[in-house]
Amino acid sequence: MLDDKRAGRRGRWRLRAAASGAVAAVFLGGCSAGATERADTSEPTASGSATPSASASGEVSAEGAEPTASASATPFEAAPDRVPRARQDGAALAEAVAMRPKDWGTGFEAQPLARSAEGTIALLDDQCRWQRTALPDDVLASLSLYSQLPGAGKRGTVRVTATVTVHTAVLDADDHVSATLEEALRCPEQQVRADERIAELMSVGTPLGMRGNNYADDSVLETGVYLTGTGTGTGTGKAFYRWMVTRLGPVTMTVSIKGAEGYTVAELEQFMTRGTTTMLDRVRYELGGGEG
């Protein structure tokens, strides 16, 4: 059973799952990228702060326009006997990979609503509203865990979300990443709840081997602002938003940060990098890839 094999491996990735310096350099230096996740209408939604280097059409700025291939970049190959085939196994993998409060760092705790409803996934509908729906046929499992770093002194509360989605096949996961890249263009403003929305959205995709991406089969970065309140001006709360999805084989992982007063972009990026690289490492070792 997958669960039995996974239990024996869990201790190994816990020792090896710290963010690597090479990946952190790509996130924080190469593309000024942090990790963020999409909004969710029925659970807490995370957003964060960033200055994007990409447009909603997916075009990168002139500074980063020249793709750089990585000689060591090869697609992730999971061990066939460890790839989930049933929804029970997909759910077990999602549980093993998703970031919990203690994984983010000292002081983090679960949000009041700590996890998504079982058997559901967040999707953007035709009216640009986020809804939770039943899992489609091409998804075995999807789990979102919601954590926060409570505010203290002059600092507000930072909220983070980690989502792991296990697809039935690599092509299904690839389609999911492609769709997320297009959503900012289709819906530059998206409704999260009645009085919450994300706006000014821009996104860029970075496939394996392009612009320093040697850490995931594919990735998409999205940035914008998170607005709270139904009005405009002084009555509306505004926070920087950042979301990132990465894919390894049939698994997609998203991390989001909703920033708060008193935090710099660099401080928030540390959380985003930790969440993304930790989950990437966990997928590699849970599914048998990357072991020497």
Backbone as CSV, one residue per row, in Angstrom:
resi,resn,N_x,N_y,N_z,CA_x,CA_y,CA_z,C_x,C_y,C_z
1,MET,0.842,-1.208,0.000,0.000,0.000,0.000,0.875,1.254,0.000
2,LEU,0.346,2.283,-0.643,1.093,3.536,-0.690,1.341,4.103,0.697
3,ASP,0.350,3.960,1.588,0.505,4.529,2.928,1.685,3.902,3.654
4,ASP,1.867,2.569,3.520,2.961,1.890,4.199,4.306,2.361,3.666
5,LYS,4.423,2.493,2.342,5.676,2.943,1.747,5.970,4.377,2.150
6,ARG,4.892,5.181,2.218,5.070,6.594,2.534,5.560,6.781,3.962
7,ALA,5.080,5.925,4.871,5.467,6.072,6.274,6.959,5.881,6.460
8,GLY,7.539,4.935,5.720,8.957,4.686,5.849,9.826,5.789,5.287
9,ARG,9.266,6.585,4.394,10.032,7.631,3.724,9.898,8.982,4.410
10,ARG,8.878,9.114,5.270,8.563,10.428,5.818,9.710,11.021,6.619
11,GLY,10.401,10.159,7.387,11.520,10.661,8.168,12.621,11.222,7.305
12,ARG,12.808,10.648,6.108,13.877,11.107,5.229,13.614,12.492,4.688
13,TRP,12.361,12.756,4.193,12.155,14.102,3.662,12.094,15.139,4.754
14,ARG,11.762,14.763,5.966,11.781,15.755,7.039,13.190,16.256,7.297
15,LEU,14.172,15.393,7.067,15.552,15.811,7.233,16.053,16.596,6.038
16,ARG,15.425,16.411,4.876,15.963,16.971,3.643,15.055,18.017,3.013
17,ALA,13.941,18.367,3.658,12.945,19.205,3.014,13.173,20.694,3.187
18,ALA,14.259,21.117,3.834,14.535,22.550,3.968,14.761,23.160,2.598
19,ALA,14.356,24.427,2.438,14.505,25.096,1.141,15.960,25.141,0.720
20,SER,16.224,24.742,-0.511,17.603,24.767,-1.009,18.000,26.172,-1.391
21,GLY,19.296,26.458,-1.264,19.773,27.798,-1.607,19.578,28.126,-3.066
22,ALA,19.719,27.129,-3.938,19.576,27.387,-5.374,18.160,27.794,-5.722
23,VAL,17.172,27.078,-5.195,15.785,27.416,-5.486,15.424,28.757,-4.869
24,ALA,15.871,29.003,-3.641,15.574,30.281,-3.003,16.142,31.435,-3.815
25,ALA,17.314,31.239,-4.399,17.911,32.296,-5.207,17.069,32.597,-6.430
26,VAL,16.481,31.556,-7.028,15.610,31.778,-8.178,14.389,32.580,-7.761
27,PHE,13.753,32.182,-6.657,12.553,32.874,-6.212,12.824,34.328,-5.848
28,LEU,13.875,34.548,-5.054,14.092,35.866,-4.489,14.932,36.774,-5.370
29,GLY,15.704,36.185,-6.260,16.574,37.001,-7.090,16.247,36.942,-8.554
30,GLY,16.181,35.698,-9.103,16.041,35.547,-10.535,14.781,36.140,-11.110
31,CYS,13.615,35.872,-10.463,12.365,36.411,-11.001,11.614,37.208,-9.955
32,SER,12.265,37.522,-8.859,11.643,38.264,-7.769,10.319,37.641,-7.387
33,ALA,10.284,36.308,-7.370,9.024,35.595,-7.239,8.830,35.061,-5.843
34,GLY,7.606,35.160,-5.347,7.207,34.499,-4.130,6.087,33.558,-4.467
35,ALA,5.678,32.747,-3.527,4.641,31.775,-3.791,3.327,32.251,-3.217
36,THR,2.271,32.075,-3.994,0.945,32.451,-3.534,-0.092,31.532,-4.121
37,GLU,-1.266,31.476,-3.496,-2.307,30.605,-3.976,-3.547,31.385,-4.312
38,ARG,-4.396,30.774,-5.100,-5.619,31.424,-5.549,-6.599,31.647,-4.418
39,ALA,-7.566,32.515,-4.686,-8.603,32.796,-3.715,-9.593,31.648,-3.638
40,ASP,-10.288,31.561,-2.513,-11.229,30.484,-2.275,-12.440,31.077,-1.579
41,THR,-13.627,30.842,-2.137,-14.809,31.518,-1.617,-15.334,30.912,-0.332
42,SER,-14.993,29.664,-0.012,-15.585,29.043,1.164,-14.603,28.839,2.294
43,GLU,-13.323,29.098,2.069,-12.323,29.006,3.110,-11.494,30.277,3.134
44,PRO,-10.683,30.479,4.194,-9.794,31.635,4.201,-8.918,31.631,2.969
45,THR,-8.650,32.821,2.404,-7.857,32.946,1.198,-6.600,33.712,1.487
46,ALA,-5.496,33.292,0.909,-4.237,33.959,1.176,-3.848,34.852,0.032
47,SER,-3.123,35.902,0.351,-2.595,36.789,-0.657,-1.347,37.423,-0.110
48,GLY,-0.609,38.157,-0.930,0.659,38.653,-0.440,1.142,39.855,-1.193
49,SER,2.402,40.183,-1.040,2.932,41.403,-1.592,4.029,41.127,-2.582
50,ALA,4.068,41.937,-3.642,5.084,41.748,-4.654,5.040,42.873,-5.658
51,THR,6.128,43.048,-6.369,6.150,43.902,-7.536,6.409,42.999,-8.725
52,PRO,5.406,42.737,-9.573,5.551,41.736,-10.611,6.489,42.179,-11.706
53,SER,7.104,41.182,-12.370,7.921,41.461,-13.533,7.260,40.915,-14.780
54,ALA,5.934,40.676,-14.690,5.232,40.097,-15.816,3.913,40.794,-16.023
55,SER,3.373,40.660,-17.228,2.079,41.228,-17.554,1.032,40.139,-17.524
56,ALA,-0.249,40.540,-17.574,-1.320,39.556,-17.570,-1.277,38.690,-18.809
57,SER,-0.662,39.136,-19.857,-0.563,38.332,-21.069,0.523,37.285,-20.984
58,GLY,1.308,37.298,-19.875,2.357,36.323,-19.696,3.695,36.786,-20.228
59,GLU,3.815,38.046,-20.617,5.077,38.554,-21.125,5.927,39.076,-19.977
60,VAL,7.167,38.641,-19.930,8.045,39.107,-18.869,8.643,40.437,-19.251
61,SER,9.154,41.152,-18.238,9.769,42.445,-18.486,11.054,42.280,-19.279
62,ALA,11.537,43.382,-19.828,12.732,43.331,-20.665,13.923,42.767,-19.904
63,GLU,13.989,43.074,-18.613,15.129,42.630,-17.812,15.216,41.119,-17.745
64,GLY,14.049,40.461,-17.708,14.064,39.006,-17.577,13.568,38.304,-18.812
65,ALA,13.602,38.984,-19.980,12.977,38.436,-21.160,13.780,37.325,-21.820
66,GLU,15.068,37.242,-21.557,15.901,36.251,-22.223,15.854,34.932,-21.478
67,PRO,15.218,33.897,-22.045,15.152,32.607,-21.365,16.544,32.016,-21.179
68,THR,16.722,31.340,-20.068,17.997,30.681,-19.791,17.731,29.217,-19.520
69,ALA,18.227,28.357,-20.379,18.017,26.925,-20.203,18.975,26.391,-19.145
70,SER,18.501,25.444,-18.375,19.335,24.803,-17.360,19.784,23.447,-17.876
71,ALA,21.084,23.210,-17.883,21.615,21.964,-18.408,21.148,20.765,-17.588
72,SER,20.865,20.990,-16.293,20.477,19.896,-15.422,18.965,19.733,-15.333
73,ALA,18.207,20.557,-16.044,16.755,20.530,-15.939,16.185,19.360,-16.726
74,THR,15.623,18.401,-16.033,14.961,17.270,-16.664,13.612,17.084,-15.986
75,PRO,12.591,16.648,-16.739,11.268,16.463,-16.138,11.302,15.485,-14.975
76,PHE,10.463,15.736,-13.990,10.379,14.861,-12.826,9.789,13.515,-13.230
77,GLU,10.381,12.433,-12.756,9.874,11.090,-13.026,9.636,10.390,-11.698
78,ALA,8.382,10.163,-11.396,8.034,9.466,-10.162,8.191,7.966,-10.341
79,ALA,8.442,7.273,-9.240,8.464,5.812,-9.260,7.042,5.322,-9.531
80,PRO,6.825,4.518,-10.565,5.465,4.121,-10.949,4.644,3.522,-9.813
81,ASP,5.284,2.750,-8.927,4.526,2.106,-7.859,4.143,3.054,-6.739
82,ARG,4.629,4.293,-6.793,4.274,5.264,-5.757,3.281,6.310,-6.254
83,VAL,2.930,6.282,-7.519,1.982,7.256,-8.062,0.563,6.858,-7.656
84,PRO,-0.199,7.743,-7.011,-1.560,7.398,-6.594,-2.454,7.060,-7.789
85,ARG,-3.268,6.040,-7.608,-4.231,5.653,-8.643,-5.671,5.801,-8.171
86,ALA,-5.862,5.756,-6.868,-7.198,5.859,-6.291,-7.304,7.133,-5.464
87,ARG,-8.524,7.571,-5.219,-8.716,8.819,-4.474,-8.217,8.714,-3.040
88,GLN,-8.307,7.559,-2.445,-7.796,7.398,-1.081,-6.292,7.641,-1.046
89,ASP,-5.566,7.096,-2.025,-4.121,7.283,-2.071,-3.760,8.727,-2.407
90,GLY,-4.555,9.361,-3.277,-4.314,10.765,-3.596,-4.482,11.643,-2.377
91,ALA,-5.516,11.354,-1.575,-5.747,12.133,-0.357,-4.603,11.949,0.637
92,ALA,-4.070,10.728,0.741,-2.953,10.471,1.655,-1.714,11.246,1.220
93,LEU,-1.462,11.309,-0.089,-0.316,12.066,-0.582,-0.484,13.548,-0.300
94,ALA,-1.672,14.097,-0.542,-1.918,15.515,-0.276,-1.691,15.841,1.197
95,GLU,-2.132,14.969,2.086,-1.933,15.182,3.521,-0.450,15.184,3.874
96,ALA,0.325,14.312,3.225,1.741,14.212,3.536,2.526,15.416,3.053
97,VAL,2.060,16.069,1.992,2.821,17.141,1.357,2.451,18.533,1.879
98,ALA,1.196,18.783,2.171,0.722,20.134,2.490,1.376,20.707,3.744
99,MET,1.661,21.999,3.707,2.267,22.705,4.837,1.278,22.872,5.982
100,ARG,1.718,22.513,7.171,0.944,22.757,8.379,1.525,23.967,9.119
101,PRO,0.807,24.494,10.117,1.283,25.722,10.770,2.735,25.667,11.221
102,LYS,3.136,24.581,11.877,4.505,24.501,12.394,5.551,24.499,11.291
103,ASP,5.145,24.108,10.075,6.101,24.063,8.966,6.496,25.455,8.479
104,TRP,5.651,26.448,8.710,5.920,27.797,8.224,6.947,28.529,9.071
105,GLY,7.048,28.172,10.345,7.995,28.841,11.217,7.405,29.151,12.575
106,THR,8.225,29.720,13.429,7.816,30.029,14.796,6.659,31.015,14.826
107,GLY,5.659,30.724,15.635,4.541,31.636,15.842,3.338,31.373,14.964
108,PHE,3.461,30.561,13.944,2.317,30.282,13.072,1.331,29.358,13.767
109,GLU,0.069,29.561,13.465,-0.996,28.743,14.009,-2.048,28.508,12.933
110,ALA,-2.933,27.545,13.181,-4.014,27.285,12.235,-5.009,28.433,12.256
111,GLN,-5.554,28.779,11.095,-6.633,29.747,11.043,-7.887,29.108,11.642
112,PRO,-8.878,29.906,12.049,-10.084,29.337,12.661,-10.710,28.235,11.813
113,LEU,-10.756,28.447,10.505,-11.146,27.383,9.590,-9.856,26.876,8.969
114,ALA,-9.397,25.707,9.421,-8.019,25.289,9.167,-7.809,24.534,7.872
115,ARG,-8.872,23.965,7.287,-8.699,23.143,6.098,-9.938,23.188,5.217
116,SER,-9.732,22.861,3.951,-10.829,22.855,2.989,-11.735,21.655,3.214
117,ALA,-12.948,21.749,2.682,-13.895,20.649,2.799,-13.420,19.450,1.994
118,GLU,-13.542,18.281,2.571,-13.081,17.068,1.910,-13.846,16.839,0.611
119,GLY,-13.138,16.394,-0.414,-13.775,16.070,-1.680,-14.158,17.262,-2.533
120,THR,-13.539,18.431,-2.260,-13.856,19.631,-3.041,-12.577,20.277,-3.562
121,ILE,-12.769,21.187,-4.511,-11.670,21.954,-5.076,-12.184,23.357,-5.379
122,ALA,-11.311,24.364,-5.288,-11.694,25.744,-5.595,-11.502,26.005,-7.091
123,LEU,-12.546,26.512,-7.753,-12.495,26.818,-9.170,-13.060,28.208,-9.430
124,LEU,-12.544,28.877,-10.454,-13.014,30.205,-10.856,-14.117,30.029,-11.893
125,ASP,-15.321,30.544,-11.596,-16.438,30.321,-12.513,-16.470,31.369,-13.636
126,ASP,-17.471,31.299,-14.475,-17.567,32.185,-15.639,-17.802,33.641,-15.260
127,GLN,-18.265,33.888,-14.030,-18.482,35.253,-13.548,-17.303,35.767,-12.726
128,CYS,-16.168,35.087,-12.826,-14.945,35.468,-12.119,-15.129,35.429,-10.605
129,ARG,-15.899,34.446,-10.149,-16.108,34.248,-8.719,-15.521,32.902,-8.327
130,TRP,-14.840,32.862,-7.167,-14.271,31.613,-6.684,-15.333,30.811,-5.963
131,GLN,-15.455,29.535,-6.353,-16.441,28.633,-5.777,-15.770,27.311,-5.431
132,ARG,-16.249,26.665,-4.387,-15.790,25.304,-4.110,-16.777,24.332,-4.744
133,THR,-16.251,23.378,-5.498,-17.083,22.397,-6.182,-16.548,21.001,-5.905
134,ALA,-17.358,20.003,-6.250,-16.916,18.617,-6.100,-15.729,18.353,-7.013
135,LEU,-14.886,17.406,-6.631,-13.707,17.083,-7.420,-14.113,16.620,-8.817
136,PRO,-13.464,17.148,-9.859,-13.725,16.650,-11.208,-13.107,15.273,-11.402
137,ASP,-13.433,14.643,-12.504,-12.964,13.279,-12.738,-11.446,13.186,-12.849
138,ASP,-10.785,14.271,-13.271,-9.333,14.202,-13.470,-8.534,14.602,-12.241
139,VAL,-9.184,14.726,-11.092,-8.507,15.062,-9.833,-8.806,13.985,-8.794
140,LEU,-7.746,13.408,-8.233,-7.915,12.410,-7.181,-8.166,13.042,-5.827
141,ALA,-7.492,14.169,-5.551,-7.623,14.821,-4.244,-7.124,16.250,-4.343
142,SER,-7.684,17.106,-3.496,-7.206,18.481,-3.373,-7.396,18.914,-1.926
143,LEU,-6.329,19.403,-1.327,-6.356,19.794,0.084,-5.745,21.173,0.249
144,SER,-6.469,22.071,0.907,-5.943,23.388,1.274,-5.881,23.484,2.792
145,LEU,-4.726,23.880,3.312,-4.553,24.108,4.742,-4.236,25.580,4.965
146,TYR,-4.906,26.192,5.943,-4.833,27.624,6.162,-4.153,27.934,7.493
147,SER,-3.098,28.712,7.435,-2.334,29.067,8.627,-2.187,30.582,8.711
148,GLN,-1.759,31.065,9.879,-1.565,32.498,10.051,-0.490,32.775,11.091
149,LEU,0.123,33.931,10.928,1.065,34.450,11.919,0.394,35.651,12.557
150,PRO,-0.132,35.504,13.783,-0.912,36.583,14.398,-0.120,37.876,14.518
151,GLY,-0.815,38.986,14.378,-0.173,40.284,14.492,0.253,40.588,15.922
152,ALA,1.282,41.413,16.025,1.780,41.844,17.336,2.443,43.197,17.168
153,GLY,2.190,44.098,18.121,2.788,45.425,18.037,2.290,46.167,16.806
154,LYS,3.210,46.619,15.979,2.843,47.366,14.769,2.681,46.464,13.551
155,ARG,2.710,45.177,13.761,2.569,44.237,12.657,1.189,43.599,12.650
156,GLY,0.628,43.459,11.447,-0.655,42.807,11.305,-0.506,41.300,11.159
157,THR,-1.607,40.633,10.897,-1.630,39.180,10.770,-1.356,38.761,9.334
158,VAL,-0.352,37.921,9.154,-0.033,37.355,7.843,-0.779,36.034,7.707
159,ARG,-1.454,35.849,6.583,-2.195,34.614,6.346,-1.601,33.874,5.149
160,VAL,-1.444,32.574,5.308,-0.847,31.751,4.255,-1.754,30.557,3.971
161,THR,-1.733,30.108,2.735,-2.483,28.928,2.333,-1.578,28.014,1.533
162,ALA,-1.633,26.737,1.828,-0.922,25.727,1.046,-1.954,24.762,0.481
163,THR,-1.909,24.562,-0.829,-2.840,23.645,-1.490,-2.070,22.613,-2.284
164,VAL,-2.459,21.368,-2.142,-1.888,20.267,-2.918,-3.015,19.590,-3.676
165,THR,-2.851,19.479,-4.995,-3.847,18.821,-5.830,-3.180,17.672,-6.563
166,VAL,-3.731,16.479,-6.391,-3.198,15.271,-7.025,-4.105,14.912,-8.198
167,HIS,-3.530,14.915,-9.389,-4.288,14.674,-10.617,-4.164,13.218,-11.045
168,THR,-5.060,12.798,-11.927,-5.040,11.418,-12.392,-3.881,11.146,-13.337
169,ALA,-3.364,12.189,-13.992,-2.282,12.013,-14.959,-1.477,13.294,-15.070
170,VAL,-0.254,13.177,-15.582,0.614,14.341,-15.757,-0.033,15.368,-16.680
171,LEU,-0.661,14.907,-17.761,-1.283,15.840,-18.708,-2.410,16.632,-18.052
172,ASP,-3.143,16.000,-17.148,-4.210,16.718,-16.435,-3.624,17.804,-15.544
173,ALA,-2.525,17.494,-14.869,-1.865,18.494,-14.029,-1.314,19.629,-14.886
174,ASP,-0.762,19.300,-16.033,-0.230,20.315,-16.941,-1.340,21.230,-17.434
175,ASP,-2.502,20.669,-17.754,-3.644,21.482,-18.173,-4.073,22.436,-17.063
176,HIS,-3.996,21.973,-15.820,-4.364,22.809,-14.680,-3.456,24.038,-14.579
177,VAL,-2.152,23.832,-14.760,-1.217,24.955,-14.703,-1.473,25.923,-15.852
178,SER,-1.723,25.400,-17.041,-1.998,26.265,-18.193,-3.241,27.104,-17.963
179,ALA,-4.267,26.497,-17.371,-5.494,27.233,-17.114,-5.275,28.366,-16.120
180,THR,-4.470,28.129,-15.092,-4.238,29.172,-14.103,-3.494,30.363,-14.709
181,LEU,-2.624,30.102,-15.682,-1.910,31.192,-16.338,-2.874,32.110,-17.077
182,GLU,-3.941,31.546,-17.619,-4.889,32.316,-18.413,-5.923,33.045,-17.558
183,GLU,-6.078,32.641,-16.309,-7.161,33.202,-15.496,-6.988,34.682,-15.201
184,ALA,-5.750,35.133,-15.024,-5.539,36.556,-14.757,-5.922,37.401,-15.963
185,LEU,-5.746,36.855,-17.159,-6.141,37.563,-18.373,-7.652,37.545,-18.538
186,ARG,-8.261,36.408,-18.261,-9.720,36.292,-18.374,-10.426,37.082,-17.291
187,CYS,-9.870,37.068,-16.087,-10.510,37.726,-14.944,-9.467,38.543,-14.183
188,PRO,-9.136,39.770,-14.648,-8.150,40.588,-13.937,-8.635,41.040,-12.560
189,GLU,-9.936,40.908,-12.305,-10.487,41.126,-10.963,-11.370,39.939,-10.638
190,GLN,-11.176,39.353,-9.446,-11.871,38.124,-9.073,-12.518,38.260,-7.706
191,GLN,-13.757,37.768,-7.596,-14.506,37.858,-6.348,-14.183,36.674,-5.457
192,VAL,-13.783,36.969,-4.222,-13.471,35.922,-3.259,-14.681,35.658,-2.372
193,ARG,-15.198,36.714,-1.768,-16.433,36.687,-0.994,-17.192,37.965,-1.305
194,ALA,-18.324,38.166,-0.634,-19.145,39.340,-0.934,-18.367,40.637,-0.771
195,ASP,-17.475,40.715,0.202,-16.742,41.951,0.462,-15.232,41.783,0.308
196,GLU,-14.807,40.762,-0.422,-13.382,40.529,-0.628,-13.139,40.171,-2.092
197,ARG,-12.099,40.766,-2.662,-11.749,40.462,-4.048,-10.260,40.696,-4.269
198,ILE,-9.751,40.131,-5.341,-8.383,40.374,-5.755,-8.418,41.068,-7.105
199,ALA,-7.506,42.013,-7.311,-7.559,42.859,-8.496,-6.149,43.184,-8.980
200,GLU,-6.098,43.891,-10.122,-4.824,44.293,-10.733,-3.925,43.080,-10.969
201,LEU,-4.535,41.992,-11.416,-3.814,40.727,-11.514,-2.910,40.665,-12.739
202,MET,-1.727,40.139,-12.534,-0.768,39.881,-13.601,-0.128,38.531,-13.347
203,SER,0.175,37.791,-14.425,0.751,36.469,-14.235,1.781,36.179,-15.308
204,VAL,2.682,35.255,-15.000,3.701,34.808,-15.946,4.000,33.338,-15.679
205,GLY,4.163,32.571,-16.747,4.502,31.163,-16.621,5.983,30.940,-16.904
206,THR,6.569,29.993,-16.196,7.981,29.668,-16.385,8.138,28.152,-16.452
207,PRO,8.165,27.576,-17.655,8.337,26.126,-17.778,9.736,25.696,-17.342
208,LEU,9.891,24.402,-17.141,11.185,23.835,-16.780,12.245,24.222,-17.807
209,GLY,13.397,24.687,-17.294,14.505,25.044,-18.165,14.495,26.468,-18.667
210,MET,13.467,27.247,-18.309,13.383,28.638,-18.739,13.614,29.566,-17.554
211,ARG,14.375,30.626,-17.773,14.609,31.666,-16.766,14.993,31.088,-15.404
212,GLY,15.870,30.104,-15.415,16.384,29.569,-14.166,15.516,28.537,-13.486
213,ASN,14.409,28.132,-14.092,13.554,27.129,-13.458,14.134,25.737,-13.682
214,ASN,14.845,25.250,-12.660,15.295,23.859,-12.660,14.767,23.135,-11.423
215,TYR,13.682,23.668,-10.840,13.139,23.125,-9.599,11.770,22.494,-9.770
216,ALA,11.051,22.773,-10.879,9.712,22.234,-11.079,9.465,22.018,-12.560
217,ASP,8.560,21.093,-12.878,8.214,20.856,-14.272,7.571,22.089,-14.904
218,ASP,6.895,22.876,-14.115,6.257,24.097,-14.608,5.907,24.972,-13.412
219,SER,5.755,26.269,-13.646,5.350,27.170,-12.568,4.650,28.390,-13.147
220,VAL,3.775,28.973,-12.356,3.085,30.211,-12.705,3.109,31.130,-11.491
221,LEU,3.489,32.363,-11.709,3.480,33.393,-10.670,2.392,34.403,-10.985
222,GLU,1.603,34.750,-9.980,0.570,35.773,-10.145,0.691,36.793,-9.020
223,THR,0.535,38.059,-9.364,0.586,39.123,-8.370,-0.587,40.075,-8.569
224,GLY,-0.909,40.822,-7.535,-1.984,41.786,-7.596,-2.201,42.419,-6.234
225,VAL,-3.420,42.841,-5.973,-3.778,43.402,-4.672,-5.019,42.697,-4.152
226,TYR,-5.110,42.602,-2.834,-6.243,41.972,-2.171,-7.055,43.076,-1.502
227,LEU,-8.321,43.181,-1.865,-9.178,44.264,-1.392,-10.246,43.723,-0.457
228,THR,-10.413,44.383,0.669,-11.423,44.010,1.648,-12.365,45.180,1.866
229,GLY,-13.674,44.935,1.771,-14.657,46.002,1.893,-15.360,46.218,0.569
230,THR,-16.613,46.651,0.619,-17.408,46.789,-0.599,-17.205,48.121,-1.298
231,GLY,-16.654,49.102,-0.594,-16.486,50.422,-1.199,-15.104,50.630,-1.758
232,THR,-14.788,51.882,-2.035,-13.464,52.237,-2.523,-12.903,53.327,-1.621
233,GLY,-11.607,53.561,-1.735,-10.996,54.636,-0.959,-10.648,54.193,0.433
234,THR,-10.813,55.108,1.411,-10.340,54.849,2.762,-11.094,53.727,3.453
235,GLY,-12.310,53.419,2.976,-13.089,52.357,3.601,-12.705,50.968,3.150
236,THR,-11.787,50.851,2.231,-11.411,49.560,1.690,-10.005,49.185,2.122
237,GLY,-9.858,47.999,2.729,-8.542,47.511,3.069,-7.834,47.004,1.829
238,LYS,-6.538,47.209,1.749,-5.774,46.828,0.566,-4.470,46.187,1.005
239,ALA,-4.212,45.000,0.495,-2.969,44.288,0.803,-2.373,43.755,-0.489
240,PHE,-1.087,43.647,-0.516,-0.439,43.036,-1.671,-0.772,41.549,-1.712
241,TYR,-0.905,41.032,-2.918,-1.295,39.637,-3.134,-0.226,38.944,-3.961
242,ARG,0.088,37.719,-3.593,1.028,36.938,-4.382,0.642,35.471,-4.318
243,TRP,0.720,34.825,-5.460,0.304,33.426,-5.591,1.265,32.726,-6.523
244,MET,1.589,31.467,-6.241,2.445,30.705,-7.134,2.008,29.253,-7.152
245,VAL,1.958,28.690,-8.349,1.684,27.269,-8.504,2.899,26.621,-9.142
246,THR,3.270,25.455,-8.639,4.340,24.663,-9.235,3.814,23.255,-9.482
247,ARG,4.441,22.580,-10.440,4.019,21.212,-10.757,5.220,20.282,-10.803
248,LEU,5.051,19.114,-10.210,5.973,17.998,-10.372,5.137,16.786,-10.764
249,GLY,5.337,16.271,-11.959,4.556,15.131,-12.401,3.066,15.417,-12.317
250,PRO,2.281,14.536,-11.671,0.828,14.722,-11.606,0.359,15.570,-10.422
251,VAL,1.282,16.198,-9.713,0.926,16.950,-8.510,1.169,18.440,-8.723
252,THR,0.174,19.257,-8.404,0.359,20.708,-8.403,0.275,21.212,-6.973
253,MET,1.122,22.187,-6.667,1.185,22.784,-5.332,1.061,24.288,-5.457
254,THR,0.244,24.900,-4.627,0.147,26.349,-4.611,0.379,26.871,-3.208
255,VAL,0.979,28.033,-3.151,1.216,28.729,-1.885,0.778,30.164,-2.074
256,SER,0.069,30.705,-1.111,-0.331,32.101,-1.185,-0.035,32.817,0.120
257,ILE,0.198,34.102,-0.009,0.457,34.958,1.147,-0.445,36.184,1.059
258,LYS,-1.151,36.471,2.117,-1.853,37.750,2.259,-1.021,38.594,3.209
259,GLY,-0.402,39.616,2.678,0.501,40.432,3.465,-0.208,41.259,4.529
260,ALA,0.569,41.905,5.361,0.023,42.717,6.446,0.953,43.886,6.707
261,GLU,0.429,44.897,7.386,1.242,46.063,7.718,2.431,45.645,8.582
262,GLY,3.548,46.322,8.372,4.729,46.052,9.172,5.668,45.018,8.585
263,TYR,5.303,44.425,7.448,6.153,43.417,6.813,6.688,43.935,5.486
264,THR,7.948,43.667,5.243,8.535,44.013,3.957,8.298,42.872,2.969
265,VAL,8.475,43.182,1.687,8.339,42.151,0.661,9.330,41.018,0.908
266,ALA,10.562,41.373,1.283,11.587,40.351,1.512,11.182,39.404,2.640
267,GLU,10.575,39.922,3.692,10.148,39.076,4.798,9.056,38.108,4.357
268,LEU,8.103,38.603,3.573,7.036,37.742,3.081,7.573,36.693,2.119
269,GLU,8.555,37.068,1.325,9.126,36.125,0.373,9.792,34.940,1.068
270,GLN,10.301,35.147,2.264,10.892,34.032,3.002,9.843,32.956,3.276
271,PHE,8.629,33.380,3.647,7.555,32.420,3.880,7.158,31.732,2.576
272,MET,7.061,32.504,1.502,6.641,31.945,0.227,7.634,30.934,-0.299
273,THR,8.914,31.250,-0.170,9.941,30.325,-0.630,9.933,29.058,0.210
274,ARG,9.788,29.204,1.519,9.779,28.029,2.392,8.625,27.105,2.030
275,GLY,7.446,27.655,1.855,6.296,26.817,1.537,6.447,26.082,0.221
276,THR,6.896,26.793,-0.806,7.004,26.176,-2.124,8.097,25.121,-2.171
277,THR,9.290,25.449,-1.692,10.390,24.494,-1.785,10.182,23.276,-0.886
278,THR,9.583,23.481,0.270,9.320,22.348,1.158,8.361,21.361,0.503
279,MET,7.286,21.861,-0.094,6.326,20.957,-0.717,6.900,20.300,-1.965
280,LEU,7.714,21.019,-2.731,8.380,20.391,-3.871,9.261,19.232,-3.415
281,ASP,10.033,19.453,-2.356,10.882,18.393,-1.824,10.055,17.205,-1.343
282,ARG,8.941,17.474,-0.698,8.109,16.391,-0.182,7.540,15.537,-1.313
283,VAL,7.108,16.169,-2.390,6.600,15.391,-3.521,7.705,14.518,-4.101
284,ARG,8.904,15.073,-4.247,10.017,14.294,-4.804,10.274,13.020,-3.989
285,TYR,10.294,13.158,-2.671,10.639,12.010,-1.853,9.442,11.089,-1.578
286,GLU,8.240,11.644,-1.550,7.064,10.794,-1.405,6.857,9.915,-2.635
287,LEU,7.146,10.447,-3.819,6.915,9.702,-5.059,8.177,9.036,-5.601
288,GLY,9.278,9.159,-4.888,10.448,8.387,-5.247,11.406,9.053,-6.193
289,GLY,11.176,10.310,-6.565,12.085,11.001,-7.461,13.208,11.669,-6.706
290,GLY,14.338,11.832,-7.357,15.427,12.646,-6.823,16.266,11.991,-5.751
291,GLU,16.158,10.710,-5.549,16.989,10.059,-4.534,18.291,9.574,-5.150
292,GLY,19.411,9.846,-4.462,20.682,9.387,-4.959,21.033,8.008,-4.414
